[in-house]
Amino acid sequence: MQFSASEVTIAVIGASGRSGSALCHSLLAEGYKVIAIVRNRNNLAPELSRNCSAVREADLTDHDRLSAALKDADIVVNTAHAWYIPAILAVTSVPVVALGSTRKFTRWPDAHGNGVLAGERALREDGRPSLLLHPTMIYGAQGENNVQRLAALLKKLPIVPLPDGGRFLVQPIEQRDVTRSVVAAIPLILSGAVKGPETLVIAGPDAVTYRKFVSMIAQFSESRKIRIISVPDWGIRMAAYILRKLPGVPRIEDAEIRRLTENKNFDIAPMKERLGVTPISLPEGLSRVFRN
């Protein structure tokens, strides 16, 4: 099926957020018409307010307002939390592209991971053409708090305690690769290549141990020389509880620490084959983060 981007209207939910804002810029550059869906239009970047075909305010828990906000859209892209997917499906019949999270695979479930599972289940039961992309840890977005928060912590702590010495694997993905993946999903939907609900993990090209990940952040952020020590996870959770009392120290929750004790490595061959996206390496991505 042939289509012209200029004839396609895409509603982006969460357009003022990190992923949503980056996506709107890319979709506009591709020639699509974009409806920016936000909770508060004052939070939307001025250039997006000028260039989007419409800016509409909506509360995702308000059925009527959400329905009105999605009017005229050919595709809905949800960059807000996946737990809102059932509400979106209830007010529109058009195809959906959404961001989930690999948190759904954790052995330590929380509200975030359970919400992703609920959104995925709703799409599967609905049956319409849809793509739910599950990114690993996202870094590199303006204002993101994963790599930057860890870099800030490393500047304060010359000794870094990690469960089992940080031997578990992580596979972070740079924000621009997340955006490229979502943009690549649009023509798959429009061409009819997606017949029903599909899910896909999107991740960086290589998994590294958490120890190496921390060391690379220290290197690229030019933090003080760090020493990584191996401690049991309960010891780190106790230390994190004490550190919460200190001003200026980033808060680390128990569940975050527990998730350091599970591998988060994924096969990205389906991502490259289905979306045509080859993600950048972690060293290149971190270089961009701290260079900017």
Legacy VTK file of the C-alpha trace (Angstrom):
# vtk DataFile Version 3.0
C-alpha trace
ASCII
DATASET POLYDATA
POINTS 292 float
0.000 0.000 0.000
1.451 3.355 -1.079
1.053 6.437 1.079
2.356 9.977 1.317
3.549 11.161 4.722
1.922 14.541 4.151
-1.474 12.814 3.994
-1.029 10.980 7.304
-2.002 12.489 10.651
-0.336 11.032 13.741
-1.523 11.791 17.265
1.383 11.665 19.712
0.321 11.164 23.313
2.873 12.562 25.748
4.238 15.069 23.227
5.781 17.256 25.916
7.764 14.390 27.473
11.304 13.308 26.622
10.398 10.541 24.184
7.292 12.313 22.884
9.040 15.587 22.135
11.893 13.878 20.267
9.379 11.817 18.314
7.307 14.839 17.277
10.413 16.552 15.883
11.314 13.457 13.855
7.800 12.883 12.528
7.526 16.504 11.428
10.892 16.204 9.684
9.543 13.139 7.826
6.596 15.222 6.568
3.810 13.761 8.724
1.051 15.884 10.208
1.296 15.712 13.991
-1.346 16.260 16.638
0.440 16.877 19.938
-1.540 15.472 22.874
-0.434 16.960 26.191
-1.759 17.416 29.696
-0.748 21.077 29.678
0.015 22.911 26.424
2.320 25.300 28.294
4.770 22.414 28.744
5.132 21.818 25.015
8.248 23.171 23.298
7.407 26.426 21.449
8.631 25.110 18.090
6.313 22.120 18.383
3.405 24.396 19.254
4.096 26.275 16.022
4.727 23.315 13.729
2.240 20.656 14.836
-1.070 20.713 12.994
-2.862 20.796 16.350
-2.089 20.884 20.067
-4.766 19.316 22.247
-4.954 18.964 25.985
-6.256 15.710 27.423
-6.322 13.780 30.653
-5.803 10.142 29.721
-8.269 9.117 32.413
-11.008 11.354 30.949
-12.807 9.313 28.267
-14.556 12.221 26.550
-11.582 14.581 26.415
-9.260 11.839 25.195
-11.736 10.856 22.492
-11.951 14.467 21.285
-8.166 14.861 21.375
-7.628 11.837 19.109
-10.169 12.932 16.508
-8.875 12.894 12.888
-5.795 10.803 13.723
-4.816 8.014 11.327
-2.445 6.463 13.862
-2.028 7.005 17.595
1.444 6.824 19.128
1.531 6.527 22.904
4.758 7.632 24.574
3.066 7.898 27.969
3.032 4.847 30.233
1.678 1.657 28.684
-0.924 1.321 31.442
-2.946 3.946 29.548
-3.294 1.696 26.493
-6.716 0.288 27.526
-8.075 3.845 27.824
-6.707 4.712 24.374
-8.183 1.603 22.762
-11.552 2.463 24.254
-11.847 5.809 22.438
-10.336 5.193 18.983
-10.396 2.459 16.351
-7.181 3.424 14.516
-3.873 1.495 14.724
-1.651 2.094 17.738
2.115 2.270 18.212
3.220 2.426 21.836
6.242 2.305 24.094
6.337 -0.345 26.774
9.395 -1.449 28.724
11.574 -4.504 29.232
10.671 -4.032 32.906
7.895 -6.488 32.046
10.493 -9.288 32.209
11.721 -8.532 35.746
11.569 -11.038 38.588
10.861 -8.071 40.866
7.538 -6.738 39.505
6.324 -3.290 40.414
3.538 -0.953 39.296
5.570 0.079 36.255
6.172 -3.450 35.002
2.660 -4.613 35.801
1.255 -1.625 33.908
3.276 -2.597 30.842
1.936 -6.139 31.029
-1.621 -4.814 31.329
-1.153 -2.598 28.265
0.283 -5.475 26.250
-2.580 -7.728 27.279
-5.129 -5.084 26.235
-3.567 -4.779 22.765
-3.472 -8.538 22.325
-7.131 -8.897 23.303
-8.172 -5.946 21.100
-6.563 -7.471 18.009
-6.099 -4.361 15.863
-2.818 -3.712 13.973
-0.420 -2.402 16.607
3.237 -2.364 17.578
4.303 -2.273 21.207
8.022 -1.525 21.456
9.741 -2.519 24.682
12.920 -0.455 25.172
15.622 -1.344 27.634
17.052 1.454 29.803
16.849 4.658 27.749
19.666 7.163 27.986
20.671 10.284 26.114
17.368 12.189 26.203
17.363 15.762 27.415
16.575 15.612 31.115
16.809 11.804 31.361
17.624 10.502 34.814
19.339 7.162 34.284
22.886 7.824 33.126
22.898 11.417 34.368
21.686 10.437 37.829
24.323 7.721 38.082
27.020 10.140 36.913
25.965 12.585 39.645
26.183 9.804 42.221
29.642 8.736 41.042
30.933 12.271 41.627
29.976 11.875 45.288
31.007 8.269 45.938
34.620 7.188 45.303
33.635 3.648 46.342
30.783 2.078 44.378
29.155 -1.016 45.889
27.542 -3.361 43.358
25.728 -6.673 43.917
28.098 -9.527 43.061
30.576 -6.942 41.831
28.238 -5.824 39.035
28.512 -9.029 37.004
24.935 -8.845 35.677
24.226 -7.590 32.171
22.550 -4.410 30.912
21.909 -3.298 27.340
20.911 0.407 27.309
19.482 2.087 24.227
20.150 5.686 23.179
17.102 7.956 22.900
17.623 8.646 19.215
17.462 4.932 18.487
14.178 4.725 20.382
12.843 7.566 18.232
14.128 5.937 15.038
12.399 2.695 16.030
9.038 4.370 16.585
9.311 6.313 13.321
10.185 3.067 11.498
7.062 1.417 12.906
4.761 3.951 11.204
5.232 2.783 7.564
4.909 -0.848 8.695
1.463 -0.003 10.030
0.475 2.131 7.033
1.632 -0.424 4.467
-0.418 -3.190 6.020
2.670 -5.180 6.993
1.330 -5.343 10.553
-1.824 -7.482 10.598
-2.462 -7.600 14.331
-0.810 -6.904 17.689
2.985 -7.284 17.680
5.591 -6.701 20.372
9.288 -6.062 19.863
12.210 -5.465 22.209
14.430 -2.534 21.228
17.879 -2.309 22.810
21.449 -1.231 22.281
23.755 -3.404 20.141
25.702 -5.054 22.950
25.135 -6.114 26.524
27.783 -5.152 29.091
28.172 -5.972 32.745
26.850 -3.377 35.143
30.422 -3.016 36.405
31.604 -2.015 32.934
28.566 0.236 32.466
29.373 2.144 35.667
33.054 2.392 34.755
32.186 3.777 31.308
29.894 6.412 32.805
32.658 7.446 35.195
35.084 7.657 32.287
32.885 9.681 29.945
31.536 11.986 32.659
35.069 12.588 33.936
34.108 11.629 37.470
36.721 11.070 40.123
38.502 7.730 40.008
36.141 5.120 41.368
36.636 1.787 43.064
33.955 -0.867 42.590
33.462 -3.361 45.411
31.273 -6.450 45.600
28.598 -6.537 48.301
25.366 -8.457 48.881
22.264 -6.676 47.616
20.804 -6.399 51.147
23.858 -4.372 52.164
23.342 -1.951 49.279
19.659 -1.624 50.116
20.556 -0.757 53.697
23.131 1.814 52.552
20.631 3.317 50.111
18.112 3.698 52.926
20.667 5.629 54.987
21.764 7.770 52.043
18.159 8.865 51.445
18.512 10.942 54.584
21.362 12.988 53.096
20.537 16.103 51.056
21.563 16.088 47.406
22.063 12.325 47.129
19.869 10.741 44.423
17.201 8.424 45.825
17.612 4.736 44.957
14.691 2.411 45.699
14.917 -1.196 46.904
13.375 -2.550 43.712
16.014 -0.756 41.617
18.765 -2.455 43.592
17.132 -5.876 43.346
16.913 -5.480 39.585
20.686 -5.088 39.506
20.809 -8.810 40.285
19.170 -9.957 37.055
20.498 -9.968 33.503
18.859 -7.593 31.020
20.360 -8.748 27.711
18.254 -9.217 24.575
18.532 -10.414 20.989
18.097 -7.372 18.714
18.039 -9.296 15.428
14.200 -8.954 15.291
14.527 -5.187 15.897
17.019 -4.808 13.040
15.074 -7.057 10.681
11.575 -5.730 11.394
12.362 -2.037 11.846
15.592 -1.693 9.880
17.207 0.070 12.832
20.808 -0.648 13.841
21.462 1.050 17.198
24.642 2.939 18.036
27.244 1.531 20.405
27.271 2.395 24.092
30.650 4.207 23.904
29.382 6.379 21.053
26.136 7.079 22.879
27.817 8.009 26.164
30.262 10.212 24.283
27.303 12.125 22.841
25.629 12.442 26.252
28.579 13.996 28.020
29.844 15.948 25.036
26.508 17.773 24.939
LINES 1 293
292 0 1 2 3 4 5 6 7 8 9 10 11 12 13 14 15 16 17 18 19 20 21 22 23 24 25 26 27 28 29 30 31 32 33 34 35 36 37 38 39 40 41 42 43 44 45 46 47 48 49 50 51 52 53 54 55 56 57 58 59 60 61 62 63 64 65 66 67 68 69 70 71 72 73 74 75 76 77 78 79 80 81 82 83 84 85 86 87 88 89 90 91 92 93 94 95 96 97 98 99 100 101 102 103 104 105 106 107 108 109 110 111 112 113 114 115 116 117 118 119 120 121 122 123 124 125 126 127 128 129 130 131 132 133 134 135 136 137 138 139 140 141 142 143 144 145 146 147 148 149 150 151 152 153 154 155 156 157 158 159 160 161 162 163 164 165 166 167 168 169 170 171 172 173 174 175 176 177 178 179 180 181 182 183 184 185 186 187 188 189 190 191 192 193 194 195 196 197 198 199 200 201 202 203 204 205 206 207 208 209 210 211 212 213 214 215 216 217 218 219 220 221 222 223 224 225 226 227 228 229 230 231 232 233 234 235 236 237 238 239 240 241 242 243 244 245 246 247 248 249 250 251 252 253 254 255 256 257 258 259 260 261 262 263 264 265 266 267 268 269 270 271 272 273 274 275 276 277 278 279 280 281 282 283 284 285 286 287 288 289 290 291
